[in-house]
């Protein structure tokens, strides 16, 4: 399959390893990964903050970059960005776009997936040949859980990883408190939610907390580092990309 890879803003600027891991994983599974060079932001942060007209150029750019018929699927290592493309782009195009934009958005929407969705639902695989001999707990991010409804797909992929010690996260479906600008506008509430999430993660004794969104992992990782827990955060793609011949080699954790 010819798959278009959308890096996302956060992936491009702060977490490129998650993007690289997505490409390496899909290539290892035998697929052609293409990276449209003019891609930018999906516009999620604008819409979430109440600016629905402003992201029209971004929505148009996404539709143009990934609307090529030769791209059979579009993937991104982010449930929130996938949710934006599948739900918010249509709202923006309907309110402020023209007929061409509405058509382009409708076309791309139907072939856009978060990573676990692509692997399980489209490519039909749960065992990707990964090897990760560490204790791991999984945090289901809000957009993947509630907007995309990925359900057990990430856990099915993790359970198939060789030598992984996967432990359940207490109150896993509770929000970590990030929510983009929510963490800025409601700092005290966000911090309280993060405190609870970090407490549940450390209670598992996991060496790694994983998720499908680098944004949530950034927030959680900040909380874990401040209490010097020794638990690191790692994107789901990076676990799935690790193999016996190319294992994940952790740097020294903060303690």
N, C-alpha and C positions, 0 to 999 in steps of 0.2 A: 504494500500500500504506500502511496505517496502522501506524506503527512506534513502539513505546515506547522511549524513551531512558533508560538507566540511567547516571547520571553517575559513579558510584563515589565512595568517600570521598576518594581522592587527587585525583580530577578536581574534585570540589566544593571542596576546601579549598586545593589548591596549583596545579592545572593546569586551570583552567576553560576556557582557550583551546582545549584539545583537545576538550572536551565541546561547546563552541560550534561548533567546526569540523565536528564530526560532524553536528550539527543542520543547519548551513548546507549541507553537502554533500548530505545526503539530500533537503533541501527543493529544492535546485537540480536534483536528478534527478527531481523531480516527486512526491515522497512526502510524506505528512502525518506530521509528527513530534510525538508527544505526550510530555509530561513529567509523570508522576504526582508530585504535589507532596509526598506523604508518604514518598517513598522514603528509605532510609537506607543502611546498610552491608549487603553481601552476607554477611558473617560469616566471610569467608575467613581473616582474621587470627586469629580465635578457634580455628578448626579446625586451622590450621597449627601453632598453639602447643599443641595438645592439649586444648583446651576445647570438646568437642563438644556438651555440653548447653546451654551458655550462649548460643549463637547461635540457638536455637530461635525466639525472638521475631523475630529479624532474617530468618530463613528464611521464617517465616510472613508477615511484612510484605511481603517481596518477592513471594511467591506471590499475595498479595491485591492488591498494587498493579499487578502486570503480568498477572494472570490473567484480566482482562476479555477476553471473547471478541472484542470489537471491535478489540483490539490484535492484529494479525496476526503481528508479529515483535517481538522485543526485541533491542536492540543496545546494546553498550557498547564504548567505546574502550579495552578492556583484555582481553587474552587470559587473564590470571590470574583476573579476576572472572568471565569467561564460563566458564572451567574450573570455578570454584567452584560456580556455579549448575548446571552440567551434571553435575557429579560429586559434589561434597561435599554439596549440599543433599539429595540422595537418601539419603546415608548418615546425615545428621543426622535427617531425617524418619523413617527406618526404625528408628533406635535410640531416639529420644526424642519423636517426634511422634505425633499421633493419625491416624485414617483420613483426616480432612479435609485435614490437612497433607500427607500422602503423596499424595493425589490432586491437590492444588494444585501441589505440586512437580513431579509427573509431567507435568502440563499445560504449565507454564511452561518446563520443561526443553526440551521439543521445539521451542520456537519462539525460543530464545535463541541469539544469535550474537555473535561478535567481529566487528568492523567489516569486515575483509577477507572473512570468510566470507559475511556478508550480501550484500556487493556482488557477489562472484563467483558464489557458489553459489545464492543466493536471487534476487537481482535480475538476474543473468546479464550483468553488465557488467565490463569491465576498463578501458575508456577512459571516465573520468568527466569529461573536458573540463578537466583540470587543466593548469596552466602553472607551471613551477618551474625557472628557468634557473640552476641551481646544481649543484655537484658533491655527490653524496649517496652515502652508504653505508648499508646496512641491517643492523641487528642483529636476528636472530630470537630473541625471548624464549623462555625455557624452557617456560613453560606453553603458549604458542601452538604451539611446535614439538613438544613431547612429549605434552602432554595433549590439546590440540585438534587437533593434526596439521594445521595450516593449510597447511603445505608452501610451495609457490611462490606462493600467492595474493597476499600482499603485494608480492612482486617483480613479478608480472604487472601489478598495478595501477601500480607505480612505472615499469615499462618503457613504459607507455602515456602517461606524463606528457610534455607538450610541452616540448622543450628541456632536459630533465633530463640531467645527466651522471651516470649511475648506475655506481658502481664496486663491485666485489666486495670483501667484507670477509674478510680471511684468518681462518681458524678461526672462521668465523661462528657455528657451532653450539655453541661453548664458552660456558658460563654467564658472566655479567658479575660474579657474586659477590654480588648483592644478596640475593634470597631472603627478603625481609621480616626477621623476627627472626634469620635466619641471620647477617646482617651484624652484628648486635649480639652474638650468642652466640659467634660464631666470627670475630671482627674481623680477626685476622691472616690467616686463610685468605681471607676476603672481600677484604681489601686486596690480597693477592697475585693473586687472580683478576682484580680490577679493573685492576691494573697491566698484566697481559697484554692485557686487552681494550682498554684505552686505547692501548697501544702499537700494536696492530693497526689501530685506527681512525686514528691519526695517520699510519700508514704509507701510507694510501690517498690522503692529500692532500685528503680531503673537507672541504667547508665545513660540511656538516651530517651528523650521524648520526641516523637515524630508526629507530623501532621502534613496535610496537603497544601498548606498556605504558609509561605515564608513570613507574611505579615504577622500572623498569630505566633509563629515561632520566634520572631524578633521580640515580641512583647513578653512572651513566656520566658525566653532566654535571658532577657534583662532581669526579670524577677528572680530566676534561678541563680544568676551570677551575683546578685546583691546579697544573697544569703550564703554564698559560697557552697552551694549544694554538691558540686561535683557532677551534677547531671547536665549533659549537654543537649542541645536541640539539633535536629537533623531532618531535612525534608524527606518525605517518603521516597521521592525519586532517587535520592542518594543511597538509601538502603537497598532499593530494588536494583540499582546499577552495580552494586558491589558483588563480586564473584570470588571464587577461590583463587583464580589467577590474577585478579585485580581487586584485592580486598580493600575495604575501607580502613584507613589508618588514622586513628584519632590523634589530634594534638593533645597536649596536656590540658586537662580540665582545670577550671578555677576551683579552688578548695578553700 
